[in-house]
């Protein structure tokens, strides 16, 4: 900033809000990764840890919401300041969904339990890798207020959608030959759906970033 | 009624320089410059003021907003070294023209100041003083206008039982609403408000703000305010002044959510000024 800031306290608080969200996002990202490892390695203990760890992420969301509302009440923010706070509220709720999805995947891992995988799980982690790239890019775009990165992130959504379609179709096709693995296959199809949702929430964050920076709403999901 | 401003038969002379403007605009300002001696306080601004709307003028001290406001009813005439160039068109007449009858102009374009300034007379007389001066003498008519003005200024219920007590016995907020009632009594078309609630407590301020919003049904209101929340709460349009320039003029919604000019954003978000 070239001008002398007359609201350094407010500016510090806005930065703190953003840092808190980054902390929350990093925990959610870890939870997603751990849930995937738990599923692939049939590590039920790890799956349970992901489920138990969700409270901590929920608490961070409350903390972010409280701080955002307090700043609105005390600082009467306008224009970009207001959009920054609104973005923190919206992005934190998307991040909270990331964490819930990690819990869902961990629950699927528990449902499958120690039952031997009917086939080696290879493509689902690949799909997850792409979704995790989107998570990381959307959060980085938010933190850096970088529209180019936000758009780059959203472009990947179609690819994840395609992978979702073909993977579910493939999974369903295994059911006739593996009737005993039906429960497992359905759980894995659920997991594909969860990963597809991660990509959608990342795209929502990317849209929030564009609004934060420009004040214009865009649909990056077309 | 327009011609009541004119002291002489000079209508044609003034009308020839005018530009037709849209029905919804009450004032059209063209390249207005205001000088105090050698110093230029307003640097050639142009804007249209909407009818039956509240227009807020904002900007740091010394930016020219009050100077502009005062030029609209020629209050700057009281300052010997002040002079204005350009046009402020009101009903096709240039307010700045020498042929304008300033007293008649100020009946149609009333003003309320920052500090409540009731006359040291009764509440009743505060309102009737100017009316009597303008020729209304009948008591029943005066009574009617006093009641109507006080009702419109949301003060009637608080003072109806003590109309003949001194206006100075009222609270600051009541005094300011009395000043607004006094202006309303003259049945103006435009009301100019120069920080009308900056000296008031929050409750009185809220009452004055409610009143201003209510008044726009009947009047066009231009308000100078240093209170950003006030501008964003009550106005329809906002004009941001800086160092004598009109930096940005747009709907209040646009100015306070996504202004086009960086300077505007810095000012409204309290980053300078």
Interface residues (C-beta under 8 A of the other chain):
Chain A: X1 X3 X4 X5 X6 X7 X10 X76 X77 X78 X79 X80 X81 X82 X83 X215
Chain B: X228 X229 X232 X256 X257 X258 X259 X265 X266 X268 X269 X270 X271 X272 X273
